[in-house]
């Protein structure tokens, strides 16, 4: 997991070096805040918030296929560490909607999530893979991860199930990774124009691990084999676990007396 520096937003002044214009973020003291809260399961850790501010004043210039000049909104990225709330399992950050400064920055989107902090508990040389990510878009621009899959009104509450996925791959170099298998893609993506509270609660079902082994040779008929918690093995061309199957297996097991 990439290590990033925490940023204290109330005293945030970041400038882009080498520019004549002052590109600093300078949130006013009375800026409205968006609160991001993550409830973190014992085995996981929070990843830093990747926060993007945009400006219609400070443009960025690009060029089209014919060399024509194209002006786009400027953007400014910062990384913010969520802070633990006392001795609880809640981690939180407050983000000014108004980034202030000469560019009049406004909060555009945030990317965050959870991950395994100690992948080697699953074996020597195991690294973290992917999953457990969230994108929230607060305006009408795409995020660095693309557009939103779901639009919501008002505040945003996300509660999702996740399963440990231990994968072994050989093509392109050997690697063994522990990921979080959930519903949808690696990142859940939302547009929440009116949100002032964003709450994410990943529910980890650690007793229901799915395993996968990639073929050592790429040829027709070779597929990744997935071994599910009930011992069944499926190799039908999927590249990721069958989330619905995992849900059904868990619910069946939990319903037994």
N, C-alpha and C positions, 0 to 999 in steps of 0.2 A: 504494500500500500504506500502511495506517495506521501511523504511527509511535507506538510505545509505550515507556514507560520500563521499564528492567530492574529487577527486584526481587531482592535477595539474601535468600533465605529464612531462612538461619540467624539473621539479625538482624531478622526481619520483625515489626513491630508496627504494625498498621493499625487505626485506630479510625473508627467511623462518627460523625461530628460530630452534636451535638444530641441524643444519646441518654443516658439516665440509666445504663443498663447498659453495662458495658465489653464492646464487641464485638470487641476486639482479637484478632488471630491471634498466638499466642505458642507456636510449636512447641517442645516439650521437646527437650532436647539428645539424648535417647536415642530419639527418634521413629524408627520404621522408615521407610525411604525408598523411593520409587519412582523409578527412573532412566529418563528418556526420552532416547533417542538417535536422531538423524536423520543419515543419510548423504546429503550434499547434492551433487548433480551440479554441474559447473562453472558452468552457465548459470543456475542457480537460487539462491535465498537462502531461509533459514528465516524463517518468520513467528513472532512471539512466541507462547508458550503462553498460552492463556486458561484459567486454573485456577479451578475452583469448589470451595469447601468448604461443607459443610452442617452444621447443628446442630439436634438435636432439643430442645435447651434454649431457645435463642433463637428463638422462633417469629416467623413473619411472618403478619400478619392480612389476610385478604381477605374478600369477601362474595359470597354466591351470588346467583342471579337473584331470589330473594325477599327479599334483604337479610339473610339469615342470616349470622352470623359463622362464618368458616372459619379454623381454625388450620393452618398448614403449616410444615414445617421451614424455618428461616431459611437463607439462603445468603450467601456472601461471595466475591466475584470478585477475582482479582488477575491481573496480566499478568507473565509471567516470560520473560526473554530466554535462549534457549539459548546456551551458551558453546562456542566452538570448542576442540577438544582438540588443543593444540599446533599443528602445521602440517598436520594431517590434514584430511580432508573430513567428519569426524564432529563433530557439535554435540550438546551434552548439557545436561540440567538434572536436578537431584535435588529431589524434592518430598516433604516430610514427610507421611506418611499422617495423623498426629495433628497437627491444627492448634492444639490446646491452647486456652488462654485460658478465661475464665469460661463461654464458650458451648460448650466442648469440641467444637470444630470437627473434622470428619473429611473427608478428601479424597473428593470425589464424582466429578468428571470433569475431563477436560482436552481442549482443542481446539487443534490445531496443524497445521502443514503447510509446504509450500514454494510459492514463486511466482517469477515472473521479476522480478529486481531492476532490470533495465533494459529495459522494454518498447519503448522508442524504437529499439532496434536492429532492430526489425521495421518501422520507418517513423515518420515524423514524426507526433506526436500519438497514437500508439498507447499505450493504457493496459492495465494488467493486468486480466483478467476474473475467472476463477474456476478451480477445480479444484485437485487436489493437497492436499486437506484430510483430516484424520483426527480422529475423535472416539473417545475411550476412556472408558468408564464403569466406575467401580470399586465402585459400590454398586447398589441396586435402584431408583434414581431416573432419570428421563429427564435428558438434557443439554439445554442451550438449543437444540440442534439436533434434539431428539427422542430417541427410543429407539434401541436398538442393533439392527443388522441381523444381526450375527454374535455368538455367544457362544463364548468360548474358555476353556479350562482352563489354568492356569499362566501363564507369561510369554507375551508377545505379540510375534511377529515378523511384520512386514508388508513384503513385497517386491512392488511393483506396477509395471507398464509404463505410461508416459505418452507422449503425442504432442503437439507444438505445434499449436495450433488458432488460426489467425488469422481472425477473423470481422469482417465489415463489416455494420453494421445502419443502417437509415434511419428506420424507424417509431419515433415517439416521440423523435426527435432523432438526428442522425448520431453514430455512434461506431465506432471500430475498436479491437478488443481482441485481445490474445494470451492464450489460456487453456491449461490443461493438460487434454487429453482422455484420460480413463482409463476403467477398468471401473467401472460403477455411476454414482452421483451425484457431486456436487461433493465431498461428505464421505464417506469410508469410516467406518462406525460399528461399534464393537465394545463388548461388555461383557466385562470381564476381572477378575473378582472376586478372583482369587488372584495376579494379576500383580504382580511387583516390578520387572521389566525390560520396557520397551516399546521396540522397535527398529523404525524405519521407514526403508526404503530405496526411494525412488522412482527408477525406471530410465527416464531420458529418452532417447527415440529422436529426436534433433534433426534427423536427415536425412529424416524422414518426416512432413513438415508437411501438415496438411489445411487447406484454405481454405473459407470459406463466405461467401456474399453473400445478404443478406436482400432480399426484394422491396421496391420503393419504394412499392408500393400494396397495401393489404390487400383482396384480393378472392378469390373462389372460384377455385381452380386455381393461385394463386400460392404457391409454396413456396420456402423457402431452398434454394439450390443449393450442394452440397458438392463440391469438387474434391479428389480423393484423390491421393496421391503418384504413382500410375500414370497420371494424367491423366484418369481417368474422372470424369464429372460425374453426380451423383445429386440429384434434387429430388423426393423422395417423401413429403414431409410431416414428416420428422424435424426436431427442433429442435436436435439435437446429433449429432456424428459417429458413424458406425457403428464401434464399437471393434473388433468381430470382423473387420470388413473391413480395418481398419488392421493388425491383428495378422497376418492372412493375407498381406497385401501385403508386410509386412516379412519374415516368415518365408520367403516365396517368393524374395524378393530376396537374403536372406542364404544361401539354400541353393544359389544358382547358383555355379558354379566361377569 
